[in-house]
Every structure is written in structure tokens, then in C-alpha cells.
Amino acid sequence: MVTSASGPILQRSSALTRYILAPNPGPMSLEGTNSYVVRAAGYPGAVVVDPGPLDEAHLQALADAGPVELILITHRHADHTAGSARLHELTGAPVRAADPVHCQGGGEPLHGGVVHAAGLEINVLPTPGHTSDSLSFHLPDDGPHGSVLTGDTILGRGTTMLDFPDGTLGDYLTTLDRLEALGPATVLPAHGPVLPSVESIARDYRLHRQERLGQVRAALAQLGRDATVGEVADAVYSDVGPSVRRAAEMSVAAQLHYLRAEGSGQAGTVG
């Protein structure tokens, strides 16, 4: 977390967004969760996207960046949601997410469409794959090409895991198509640095998934079609450390699910 003597620092991420880095670094969260503060130029109110962990200093800094009028959640994982109830207490702002479990203060579940808040038009994009409830938030007026807050669907560094069986590869590939269609919009990820052009990044992510599928196919050819997830992970992810082994195995499980559905002619409907 970037801090000063007065506490966590709000940092510029795009023309209409700033963020505070949460103090939860780790193998899966990279430097920590980026909690975004979004508002139109000159508008007093703000939207917070992904409050992050239950850390009082972090949440107070988000509240102080307000007044916060709405809290949005990209997906259900605790490094994005654990602080949402407390931020609601601090600000009175409703919390909206795809999963009603994470909605608070009268906030309605999100299933797509447009949210008008903080002087902005925020396009809500269902982008499942990392999890079934993953959302991205497109800001078409943020800079010359707009921006998109991608949660964990696209990271600022590396590639995301698929939380199988909740997240599936079939859904994820469809999501990459949807994000690619946004063109050169800036990527505002929940972990890692800001990236240019979601169109380019989505293509790179798809290529990476295709390469992994080729490696899994090769492993199955060597090990047999009934190879276990652990055996395939040993072959395909031999270079990963123990801290991310579980994520590798979930990715393998998602890939095997996709390939077996593909073999039965059902890959197009996986998820």
C-alpha cells in the first residue's frame, strides 16, 4: 500500500479514475487490490469499485475520497468484497453486485445495462469466466478511448485463474470476445498496473489460453485421456511454485472440462 504520513494515498489511474492500493499483497493479489474512485470532472460525488479487504485505514481513505454515493463490486472474492459492509457503514452508499449476497443498503443486483452515478454513464458488462458473477465496468467517456474496470478478468500482470467449477473456460473465451470489442479502451485491473488497449490484451489472453489448451492436449496424448488434474498440472505447469499450485490445478480442471465438452460437441455451451 502506498501511504504518506496522513495515510493511504489516492493515485491517478485515468482521466476519471483514481485508486488506493489495499494492504493485501500476495501470490494471487500481486501488490494488492486496486480500489477505484470514479467521478466525472468537477462532480462532487464518487463511485467506489471494489472496496477490497476489511482494513480500516484503507476504507476510511476511500470514504474520505467521496462523498461516496455508490459502491460497485466486480465479483465475489473476499479481496474485493470483505470491506464493502464497512464502507457502506462509513458512507451510507448502497452496494451493488451481480450476486445479491453482496448487495447492501438497498442496492439492486447488477445483470448488465447502464448505471448513472457520479456524473457518469457506467456500462455494466457481465464478464463471467474467472467467476460466474464477474462484471466489468466500461467508462466510455474516460479519455479518448474510454476505459474498463476489469476486476480479475484481466490483470495488470500475468494471467487470471479460472475459479472452476464456478468459472469456466467456455464463458471466459466468450468474455474475451466481449472485451476485445471495446477496442483500445484503457484496462483498469483490480491487481497490477494500468494497461493500454483492452482489445490487444484480450487477444493476448486468448492466444495464451489456446497455447495452454494445446499443452493440455499434448499431456493427455502422453498420459491418456483419463489422466487426473494433478497429473496434467505436473506436465503443463511444472514451473509454478507451491503458492500458486492450487490456481494451476483449477485452470487445468477448467481446461479439461472444456476439452471433454469439445470432444462431445458441447464446448460452445460450456458454462
C-alpha positions as CSV (number, residue, x, y, z in Angstrom):
1,M,0.0,0.0,0.0
2,V,1.3,3.5,-0.9
3,T,1.0,5.7,2.1
4,S,2.0,9.1,3.4
5,A,2.2,10.4,7.0
6,S,-1.6,11.0,6.7
7,G,-2.5,7.5,5.5
8,P,-3.1,5.7,2.2
9,I,-2.6,7.7,-1.0
10,L,-5.1,8.2,-3.7
11,Q,-3.3,7.8,-7.0
12,R,-4.3,8.8,-10.6
13,S,-5.1,5.9,-12.9
14,S,-7.0,7.6,-15.8
15,A,-8.7,10.9,-16.6
16,L,-11.8,10.0,-14.5
17,T,-10.4,7.5,-12.0
18,R,-8.1,7.2,-9.1
19,Y,-7.3,4.3,-6.9
20,I,-6.0,3.3,-3.5
21,L,-3.9,0.2,-3.2
22,A,-5.1,-2.1,-0.4
23,P,-2.6,-3.6,2.0
24,N,-3.2,-7.2,0.9
25,P,-0.2,-8.3,-1.3
26,G,0.2,-11.9,-2.2
27,P,0.8,-14.5,-4.9
28,M,-2.7,-14.1,-6.2
29,S,-3.4,-10.5,-5.4
30,L,0.0,-9.2,-6.7
31,E,0.8,-5.8,-5.0
32,G,-2.8,-5.8,-3.5
33,T,-6.3,-4.9,-4.6
34,N,-6.8,-1.6,-6.5
35,S,-9.9,0.1,-5.1
36,Y,-11.0,2.6,-7.6
37,V,-12.7,6.0,-7.0
38,V,-14.6,7.1,-10.1
39,R,-16.3,10.5,-10.8
40,A,-16.9,13.0,-13.6
41,A,-14.7,16.0,-13.7
42,G,-15.9,18.6,-11.2
43,Y,-18.6,16.3,-9.8
44,P,-18.8,16.1,-6.0
45,G,-19.9,12.5,-5.6
46,A,-18.0,9.4,-6.4
47,V,-18.4,5.7,-7.1
48,V,-16.0,3.2,-5.4
49,V,-15.3,0.0,-7.3
50,D,-14.1,-3.0,-5.2
51,P,-13.6,-1.7,-1.6
52,G,-11.1,-4.5,-1.0
53,P,-10.2,-6.1,2.3
54,L,-11.6,-5.2,5.7
55,D,-8.8,-2.7,6.6
56,E,-10.0,0.3,8.5
57,A,-7.3,2.8,7.2
58,H,-7.9,1.7,3.6
59,L,-11.7,2.0,3.9
60,Q,-11.5,5.3,5.7
61,A,-9.3,6.7,2.9
62,L,-11.9,5.6,0.3
63,A,-14.7,7.2,2.4
64,D,-12.7,10.4,2.6
65,A,-12.2,10.5,-1.2
66,G,-16.0,10.8,-1.5
67,P,-18.7,11.7,-0.8
68,V,-19.3,8.1,-1.9
69,E,-22.7,7.7,-3.5
70,L,-22.4,4.1,-4.8
71,I,-20.2,1.0,-4.3
72,L,-19.8,-1.5,-7.1
73,I,-18.4,-5.0,-6.9
74,T,-16.7,-6.8,-9.8
75,H,-17.0,-10.3,-8.3
76,R,-17.5,-12.3,-5.1
77,H,-13.9,-12.9,-3.9
78,A,-13.1,-11.6,-0.4
79,D,-10.2,-9.4,-1.5
80,H,-12.8,-7.4,-3.4
81,T,-15.8,-7.6,-1.1
82,A,-14.7,-8.0,2.6
83,G,-14.6,-4.3,3.2
84,S,-17.9,-3.5,1.4
85,A,-20.1,-3.7,4.5
86,R,-17.8,-1.4,6.5
87,L,-17.6,1.1,3.6
88,H,-21.4,1.1,3.4
89,E,-21.4,1.9,7.2
90,L,-18.9,4.7,6.7
91,T,-20.7,6.3,3.8
92,G,-24.3,5.1,3.6
93,A,-23.7,4.3,0.0
94,P,-25.6,1.3,-1.4
95,V,-23.6,-1.7,-2.6
96,R,-24.4,-3.3,-5.9
97,A,-23.0,-6.6,-7.3
98,A,-24.2,-9.4,-9.6
99,D,-24.7,-11.7,-6.6
100,P,-27.5,-10.5,-4.3
101,V,-25.4,-11.8,-1.3
102,H,-23.1,-8.8,-1.8
103,C,-25.7,-6.1,-2.3
104,Q,-26.4,-3.9,0.7
105,G,-28.2,-0.7,1.7
106,G,-31.0,-1.2,-0.9
107,G,-28.6,-1.8,-3.8
108,E,-30.1,-3.9,-6.6
109,P,-28.3,-6.8,-8.2
110,L,-26.5,-6.0,-11.5
111,H,-27.1,-8.0,-14.6
112,G,-25.9,-5.6,-17.3
113,G,-27.2,-2.3,-18.6
114,V,-26.2,1.2,-17.6
115,V,-25.7,2.8,-14.2
116,H,-25.8,6.6,-13.9
117,A,-23.8,7.8,-10.9
118,A,-21.1,10.3,-10.0
119,G,-22.0,12.3,-13.2
120,L,-21.0,9.3,-15.4
121,E,-22.5,6.7,-17.6
122,I,-21.2,3.3,-16.4
123,N,-21.9,0.4,-18.7
124,V,-22.2,-2.9,-16.7
125,L,-20.8,-5.8,-18.7
126,P,-21.3,-9.4,-17.5
127,T,-17.9,-11.0,-18.0
128,P,-18.0,-14.5,-16.4
129,G,-15.1,-16.9,-16.5
130,H,-12.9,-16.0,-13.6
131,T,-16.1,-16.5,-11.6
132,S,-19.7,-16.8,-12.7
133,D,-20.6,-13.5,-11.2
134,S,-17.7,-11.4,-12.7
135,L,-18.6,-8.0,-14.0
136,S,-16.6,-5.3,-15.8
137,F,-17.5,-1.6,-15.8
138,H,-17.0,0.3,-19.0
139,L,-16.5,4.1,-18.8
140,P,-16.9,5.3,-22.4
141,D,-16.1,8.9,-21.5
142,D,-12.9,8.2,-19.7
143,G,-10.2,9.6,-22.0
144,P,-10.1,9.4,-25.8
145,H,-10.9,5.7,-26.0
146,G,-12.7,5.1,-22.7
147,S,-11.6,2.7,-20.0
148,V,-12.9,-0.6,-18.5
149,L,-12.5,-1.8,-14.9
150,T,-11.9,-5.5,-15.3
151,G,-11.7,-6.8,-11.8
152,D,-9.8,-10.1,-12.0
153,T,-11.0,-10.9,-15.5
154,I,-7.9,-9.2,-16.9
155,L,-5.0,-8.4,-14.6
156,G,-2.3,-5.8,-14.9
157,R,0.4,-8.5,-15.0
158,G,0.3,-12.2,-15.8
159,T,-3.0,-14.0,-16.5
160,T,-6.0,-14.7,-14.3
161,M,-7.1,-18.1,-12.9
162,L,-10.5,-19.7,-13.6
163,D,-12.2,-20.5,-10.3
164,F,-13.6,-23.8,-11.6
165,P,-16.2,-25.1,-11.5
166,D,-17.8,-21.7,-10.8
167,G,-15.7,-20.1,-13.5
168,T,-15.4,-21.9,-16.9
169,L,-13.2,-21.6,-19.9
170,G,-16.2,-21.5,-22.3
171,D,-17.5,-18.5,-20.5
172,Y,-14.1,-16.9,-20.3
173,L,-13.4,-17.1,-24.0
174,T,-16.8,-15.5,-24.7
175,T,-15.9,-12.8,-22.3
176,L,-12.6,-12.1,-24.0
177,D,-14.6,-11.6,-27.3
178,R,-16.8,-9.1,-25.5
179,L,-13.9,-7.1,-24.0
180,E,-12.0,-7.1,-27.3
181,A,-15.0,-5.4,-28.9
182,L,-14.3,-2.4,-26.7
183,G,-11.3,-1.6,-28.9
184,P,-8.4,0.5,-27.4
185,A,-10.1,1.2,-24.1
186,T,-7.7,1.5,-21.2
187,V,-7.6,-1.5,-18.8
188,L,-8.1,-0.7,-15.1
189,P,-7.4,-4.0,-13.4
190,A,-8.1,-4.9,-9.8
191,H,-4.5,-6.1,-9.4
192,G,-1.4,-4.8,-11.1
193,P,-0.7,-1.8,-13.2
194,V,-3.0,0.0,-15.7
195,L,-2.7,-1.3,-19.3
196,P,-3.4,0.2,-22.7
197,S,-5.9,-1.3,-25.1
198,V,-8.2,-4.0,-23.8
199,E,-8.6,-5.1,-27.5
200,S,-4.9,-6.0,-27.6
201,I,-4.8,-7.6,-24.1
202,A,-7.9,-9.7,-24.8
203,R,-6.2,-11.1,-28.0
204,D,-3.1,-11.9,-26.0
205,Y,-5.1,-13.6,-23.3
206,R,-7.0,-15.7,-25.9
207,L,-3.7,-16.7,-27.5
208,H,-2.3,-17.8,-24.1
209,R,-5.4,-19.9,-23.4
210,Q,-5.1,-21.5,-26.8
211,E,-1.5,-22.3,-26.2
212,R,-2.4,-23.9,-22.8
213,L,-5.1,-25.9,-24.4
214,G,-2.5,-27.2,-26.9
215,Q,-0.3,-28.2,-24.0
216,V,-3.1,-30.0,-22.2
217,R,-4.0,-31.9,-25.3
218,A,-0.4,-33.0,-25.6
219,A,-0.3,-34.1,-22.0
220,L,-3.4,-36.1,-22.5
221,A,-2.0,-37.7,-25.6
222,Q,1.0,-38.8,-23.5
223,L,-0.7,-39.6,-20.2
224,G,-4.0,-40.9,-21.5
225,R,-7.5,-39.4,-21.7
226,D,-8.2,-40.4,-18.1
227,A,-5.3,-38.5,-16.6
228,T,-6.0,-36.7,-13.4
229,V,-5.9,-33.0,-12.9
230,G,-2.8,-33.3,-10.7
231,E,-1.0,-35.4,-13.4
232,V,-1.8,-32.9,-16.1
233,A,-0.8,-30.0,-13.9
234,D,2.5,-31.7,-13.2
235,A,3.1,-31.8,-17.0
236,V,1.8,-28.4,-18.0
237,Y,2.6,-26.2,-15.0
238,S,5.8,-27.8,-13.9
239,D,7.4,-24.4,-13.4
240,V,4.9,-23.0,-10.9
241,G,5.6,-22.7,-7.2
242,P,3.6,-24.2,-4.4
243,S,1.9,-20.8,-3.7
244,V,0.0,-20.9,-7.0
245,R,-0.3,-24.7,-7.4
246,R,-4.0,-24.6,-6.5
247,A,-4.7,-22.0,-9.1
248,A,-2.8,-24.1,-11.7
249,E,-4.9,-27.1,-10.8
250,M,-8.1,-25.1,-11.1
251,S,-7.1,-23.9,-14.5
252,V,-6.3,-27.5,-15.6
253,A,-9.7,-28.6,-14.4
254,A,-11.3,-25.9,-16.4
255,Q,-9.3,-26.8,-19.5
256,L,-10.1,-30.5,-19.2
257,H,-13.8,-29.7,-18.7
258,Y,-13.7,-27.6,-21.9
259,L,-11.8,-30.2,-24.0
260,R,-14.1,-33.0,-22.9
261,A,-17.1,-30.9,-23.7
262,E,-15.5,-30.0,-27.1
263,G,-15.0,-33.7,-27.7
264,S,-18.7,-34.3,-27.1
265,G,-19.7,-31.4,-29.3
266,Q,-20.8,-29.2,-26.4
267,A,-17.8,-26.8,-26.0
268,G,-19.9,-24.0,-27.4
269,T,-22.3,-24.2,-24.5
270,V,-19.9,-24.8,-21.6
271,G,-20.6,-22.6,-18.6
